[in-house]
Amino acid sequence: MQIFPFDELPGGNFSKIIGGFMYGVLGLVVVMIIYKQIKIKLGERKRELVTNNILINGLTLLISALVLYCGYFIGTNYLGNEMGLNFMLKWGGAILSVFILIIPYNLIKKVESGFINNYKDIFIATALRSIDSAISYSKDKFIGQDEFTDSKLFTFQNIYTFNGSDLFAGSVQNFHGSSLKVQQKEVHKSSGKTEVKISEVFNGYLFVADFNKLFSGETYIFPDVSRNILGEVYGEFMNEYIHRGKIKLVKMEDVNFEKMFTVYSSDELTARYILSPKLIERINEFKNNFYQDILFSFVNNKLFVAIKTDSELFKPVIFGKLDDYNYLQKQYNYLYALLTLPEQFDLKTKIWN
């Protein structure tokens, strides 16, 4: 009895190759499942253990070997010698090949990481001289968790991992920001069972600045997902029922703005005071620089701007041309749009109520 009876198929060596490939794929799946569970369990005990690759890989190999032995034992004693031996050889070879492939993969990732860091050092340093030489850049630093929480743009149970890079800091209105990758740990209890789930809260860039108007309450600008999915009528109906606590929908007069965003605030008058027609126009122009989702919050006299991305905006194309003018221009435009945000929103001009 076999999982994949390829030996019974015609084709000789070709059938064996296909069979080996399938066992390899399943071996990879088994290893990845074990690897992921080990990482979760270690993280629950002590967060620092998640970064110990030697410990994680060692435990993965040990448990994979234990699973193999259990399969061999069950196969030999309950399913016959042929099943036990076949299981041991085929799955053992598949899992061993996975670990052999991990070594060059890790080496390639290390070289890739060094290449990306060197590229960003050169590109960003050169771009800053053109944009604003007063802006400081720290490749390995990132914005603090307190400011991420203070933005109130994201809901989560408990922060599980909080990492980032590329911290920019300007002199205007305490303007600063970085890329961030944030995960949460969700714990659900049902019928006496506890389920732990690790999920992504945010992946992208978060920038903060002192706003040029003093205000009370909270105002948020989110992408209008409801309208995009359900259309104008049903989407607007859905927006009416989406709120958090005392935060309610505020409809703005700008048609283009309303197509892209939806506004929620604890006070409609405050929202209209903050979002003047001129600022709304500038937000529209800012959004035109990005196809990604953008979120804004006005909390505690600060402006928070979050841009969701699947990957870093200033990462080189690994297998592409480094002198591709169009690609470099696109990255420069992203950086320029982000770092000139205080000027675009005219945050230097203080306005008193």
Secondary structure by P-SEA (a helix, b strand, c coil): cccccccccccaaaaaaaaaaaaaaaaaaaaaaaaaaaaaaaaaaccccccaaaaaaaaaaaaaaaaaaaaaaaaaccccaaaaaaaaaaaaaaaaaaaaaaaaaaaaaaaaaaaaaaaaaaaaaaaaaaccccbbbbccccccaaaaaaaccccccccccccccccccccccccccccbbbbbbbbbbcccbbbbbbbbcccbbbbbbbccccccbbbbbccccccccccaaaaaaaaaacccccbbbbbbccaaaaacbbbbcccaaaaaaaccaaaaaaaaaaaaacccbbbbbbcccbbbbbbbbccccccccccccccaaaaaaaaaaaaaaaaaccccccccccccc
